[in-house]
Amino acid sequence: MTHETRSQDQRPFHVDVRSERDHVVVVPVGELDIVTAPALEQQLRKVEEAGFASIVLDLSALEFLDSSGIRLIVGRDQLARSNGHDFTLIEGSATIQRTLRLAGVADLLTFRADG
């Protein structure tokens, strides 16, 4: 399942979703910013509505992450915790991880060791 939109610089952004045994992996590809964050939010909502209580957000295919994307990730993490669901991340590139650290949220999020 893929949802595609374009950010301001016209590079395609899409979200891949794959179901695994006990969880679903959601992979945003491209730039996660104010233009594309709603597409990721929509896919995460669909996954939850489908009944998945364990979501893995794979950041490895992100090229860019702005404050809108960070806000979305932190918000989804908080929502999952309040609902008793699992929301884990697979680390992104060094640049993405640095962005999360500089925003002060990297230590608040749960990253998979087997990412």
C-alpha positions as CSV (number, residue, x, y, z in Angstrom):
1,M,0.0,0.0,0.0
2,T,1.5,3.4,-1.0
3,H,0.2,6.9,-0.7
4,E,2.0,9.6,-2.7
5,T,2.1,13.4,-2.6
6,R,4.6,16.0,-3.6
7,S,6.5,18.5,-1.4
8,Q,7.1,22.0,-2.4
9,D,10.2,21.1,-4.4
10,Q,8.1,18.5,-6.4
11,R,10.0,15.4,-5.2
12,P,7.5,12.6,-4.8
13,F,6.8,11.6,-1.2
14,H,5.1,8.4,-0.4
15,V,4.4,6.0,2.4
16,D,4.9,2.3,2.1
17,V,3.1,0.0,4.5
18,R,3.8,-3.6,5.1
19,S,2.2,-6.0,7.6
20,E,4.4,-8.4,9.5
21,R,3.6,-11.1,12.0
22,D,2.7,-9.0,15.0
23,H,3.1,-5.5,13.8
24,V,2.9,-3.2,10.8
25,V,5.8,-1.2,9.4
26,V,5.1,2.2,8.0
27,V,7.9,3.7,5.9
28,P,7.8,7.4,4.8
29,V,10.0,7.9,1.8
30,G,11.4,11.3,0.8
31,E,10.9,14.6,2.7
32,L,8.7,14.7,5.8
33,D,7.6,18.3,6.1
34,I,4.6,20.5,6.6
35,V,3.3,19.6,3.1
36,T,3.8,15.8,3.4
37,A,3.1,15.2,7.1
38,P,-0.7,15.0,6.6
39,A,-0.1,12.0,4.2
40,L,1.8,10.1,6.8
41,E,-0.7,11.0,9.5
42,Q,-3.5,9.6,7.2
43,Q,-1.6,6.3,6.7
44,L,-0.9,6.0,10.4
45,R,-4.6,6.5,11.2
46,K,-5.6,3.9,8.6
47,V,-3.2,1.4,10.2
48,E,-4.7,2.0,13.6
49,E,-8.3,1.8,12.2
50,A,-7.3,-1.6,10.7
51,G,-6.7,-2.8,14.2
52,F,-2.9,-2.8,14.5
53,A,-1.8,-2.1,18.1
54,S,1.9,-2.3,17.2
55,I,3.3,0.1,14.7
56,V,6.9,0.5,13.6
57,L,7.8,3.7,11.9
58,D,10.8,3.2,9.7
59,L,12.7,6.5,9.3
60,S,15.5,5.0,7.2
61,A,14.1,6.3,3.8
62,L,13.6,9.9,5.0
63,E,15.8,12.5,3.3
64,F,14.6,15.4,5.4
65,L,12.6,16.0,8.6
66,D,11.2,19.3,9.7
67,S,9.3,20.4,12.9
68,S,6.0,19.3,11.4
69,G,7.3,15.7,11.0
70,I,8.8,15.8,14.5
71,R,5.5,17.0,16.0
72,L,3.7,14.2,14.1
73,I,6.1,11.5,15.4
74,V,6.0,12.7,19.0
75,G,2.2,13.1,18.9
76,R,1.7,9.6,17.5
77,D,4.1,8.2,20.2
78,Q,2.0,9.9,22.9
79,L,-1.3,8.7,21.4
80,A,0.0,5.1,21.2
81,R,1.1,5.2,24.8
82,S,-2.2,6.6,26.0
83,N,-4.0,3.8,24.1
84,G,-1.7,1.1,25.4
85,H,-0.3,0.4,22.0
86,D,3.3,0.0,20.8
87,F,4.9,2.7,18.6
88,T,8.6,2.1,17.9
89,L,11.0,3.6,15.4
90,I,13.7,2.4,13.1
91,E,16.5,5.0,13.0
92,G,16.9,7.3,10.1
93,S,20.2,8.6,8.6
94,A,22.7,10.4,10.8
95,T,21.1,13.7,9.7
96,I,17.6,12.6,10.7
97,Q,18.8,11.3,14.0
98,R,20.7,14.5,14.6
99,T,17.5,16.5,13.9
100,L,15.6,14.4,16.5
101,R,18.4,14.9,19.0
102,L,18.6,18.7,18.4
103,A,14.8,18.9,18.8
104,G,15.3,17.2,22.2
105,V,13.0,14.3,21.4
106,A,15.3,11.4,20.5
107,D,15.6,10.2,24.1
108,L,11.8,10.3,24.5
109,L,11.1,7.9,21.6
110,T,11.6,4.2,21.5
111,F,13.9,2.8,18.8
112,R,14.1,-0.8,17.8
113,A,17.4,-2.5,18.5
114,D,17.0,-4.8,15.5
115,G,16.2,-1.8,13.1
